[in-house]
Each structure stands twice: as structure tokens, then as C-alpha cells.
Amino acid sequence: MQRVMILGQPGSGKSTVAQKLGARTGLPVFHIDHIHWSPGWVERPRDEKNRLCAEVHARAQWIFEGGHSATWAERLARADTVIWLDVPLGRRIWRVIRRSLFYWGRSRPDMPEGCPERFSLEFYRFIWRTRRSSRDQIRRLITQARAEKSVHVLHTLRDVDRFLDSLSADRTGGTPSGGMQTG
């Protein structure tokens, strides 16, 4: 396990899993929100986001969590491990509300400084509008993963814990290559 792609819809736990996985493996963690946003909640231009993602993809080792689907094909090509956090909508919305309350007025660890947590009705609308289309897009991407990639589809916290525990049991810190494993 050298390059890990973590996918999921908002509130699925991507950042948390990336941090925990990074702590267990020693791999550097990259959050898409650091690429997507500049301080003050200013969205970077698409070309700049593409360039910054390509810089991460070119590295020998990484855990890269998050969206920017324009670069998913390149990320998937470089990844040896793919994790899809396929979490139900209700749980995801609850997590977004909980993190908004917890970090209110402060920048989350997975966000750039100068992007304090806030309530955004538009963000909740985005979660609702893309609840099916985003999931379908991730599912299509996962089916494109070649057999030599280790693919993990996790639905619950128990699935995540089992996956992380399996890394602790494997002294090499890796996962078996090839095939899809679901929680």
C-alpha cells in the first residue's frame, strides 16, 4: 500500500479515515479541500485544482481523500488501493451537522486556514441533489479499477474499524492486492 484513493460523499468520513490510515501506515495524507479552497472560502480555478492534484498523484506515496472528479481517472491509475466509504444519506447528514457544530467558527483540520466552519444551506442542497448521481459516479469509477488494485467498499464504522485492524494485523502495513472487498 503506497497510494490510497479515498472516495465518498460529504459526511462519509473520508478525512477521518485518511488521518487514521495515515497514522497507521506513515503515508502522507492529502485532503482535496486544501486544493479546492483558498482562505476565505474562495474556490480555486479548475486548472489550478487540476495542477495541484497532478502534483499529488505524481508522488511515490500518498493517501488522497476527496472529490474533484475531473482528476479521478489519473488518481485511480496511480492508486494501488481504493477505499469507497458508501455511507447512507441520513448518517452522512448527521455527521455534517455534528462536525459543523463541533468546529463552528474554526477551520477543520482537513480544511485550509481561513475557512471557518459555517452552516451552508447550499451545501445541504448539494448533498441532497447529488445523493444518487455522485454515488453512481463513484460506483462506475470503482468498476473501472483494474484487478491488481485493492478495492474496499466500506458502509459502516464497524467496516472501517475492521479494515484498519486488518492493517495492524499485517506487519507489512499493506493489504492484499487485487479484488474487491466489501465491509
N, C-alpha and C positions, 0 to 999 in steps of 0.2 A: 504494500500500500504506500504509494508515493504521491499520487494526485487524486484527490477526492472531490467529486462534484456533488453538492448537496442541493436538492430541489424541494420545493414545496410552496404552497400558497401562504399568504400572510397569516401569521399566528401559528404556523405548523411546528415551530420550534427549531428552525434552521440554524439560527445564531447560537442557541444553547447547545445543540448537538455539535456544531462546529467547534465551539470552545471546549467542550468535554472531550471530543475526539482529538483536538489539538493537544490538550493536556496529556492524554494517554499516549499519543504517538510522537509528540515533539515536532510535528509538521506545522509549518506556518499557516495561520488562518487569515483568510481574506473575506471581507463582507462586501457584498455588492452595494450596500447603501453608502459605503465610503466612496465608491466610484460614481454612484448615481447622483449623490447630493454634494453640494458645496455648503459651507456655513451659511446660515440664514435660510435654509430650505430652498436653495437655488439649484434647480436641476441643471446638470452639466449638458452640453450639446452631445448629440448622439455620436458624432465622430470621436469626440474626446472619450466618451464611455467605451466605445469600441477599442480605441487605442489602449486605454488603461486595462481593460480586460485582457487584451492580447499580451500585454506585459506580464500579467499574472500567469496566463496559460503557458508562456514560454519558459517559465521557471521549471526547475527539475522537480521541485516538491511544492505541494500546496493542498490546502483544504479551502475550497472556494464555494461559499454558500450564497444562494440567491438567484435572482432573475436576470434580466437583460437578455431576453431570449434571442436577440439578434446575434449573440455570440455563443449560444448553446452548442451549435454543431462543432465549432472549434474546441470548445471546452470538453465536450463529450469525446472527441477524437483524441485528446490528450489525456483524459482521465483514465485511471485503471480501476477506480471504484466509483460507483454511483449510488447515492442514497436518496430515495424519494420518501419524504415524510408526507404520506397520504392521510391526512387527519380530517375528520368530519368537520363540516362548517360550524356547527354550534360550539364545538370545543375551540376552534380557531378564533371565533369572535370573542369568546370569553377570555382567551389568552391576550388578545389585543387590548381589550378593556382593562384587564388586570395590569398589563405592562404600562399602559397609559397612566393609570392611577399611581403605580409604583414610581415611575420615572418622571412624573408630571413636572414640567419646568426645567428638567435636566436632560442632557444628551445621554442616550443609552450607550452602553459600551460598543454596540455594533453600528453606531451612527457617528458621523463626524461631529467634532465640537461645533457649537453654534447652531445645532439643530435640536433645540429642546423639545421634549415630548409634549404633545398637544392633542387635543381632540379634533379630528378632522372628519366631518360628515362625508366629505368627498371620498376619503379613504374607505369608510364603511360601505359606501355605494360601490366603490371599485371591488371590494371583497365580494359583495353580493352579485354584481354584474358578471364577474369573471369566475364565479364558483364552478361552473361547468366547463367553460371554454378553456380556462387555464389548466384545469385537471386533465382535460382531453389532450391539450398540447403537451403536457408532461408525459402522459401515457404514450403518445406517439413517439416522443423522443426516446423514452425508455425502450420501446420495442426496436429502436434502431441500434441500440448498444450491441456491439459485437460480442460473441460468445466468450472471448477471453477477458471481458470485463466482469468484475464482481459487482452485481446489482442487488441492492437491498431495498425492498419496499416495506416501510415501517408505518404502522397505523396507530399505535398506542405508546404510552410511556413505557409500558412493560416490554414492548418490542424493542424500543430504543435501549432500555437497560440490558436486555438480553444481548443485543448486538454489541454494546460497549463491553459487557462482561466477557463476551467471546474473544475480544481483543486482549483482555487481561490474561485469559487462559492460553492464548497463543503467544509464546515467548518472543516470537519474531515481530510482534506488533502488526502483523499483516492479516489478511483474510484470504480464504481460498479464492483462486482466480476462476473466472468463468461461471456462468449460470446465474439464474435469478433466485433470490431468496426472499420470501415474504415473511413478515412477522407472524 
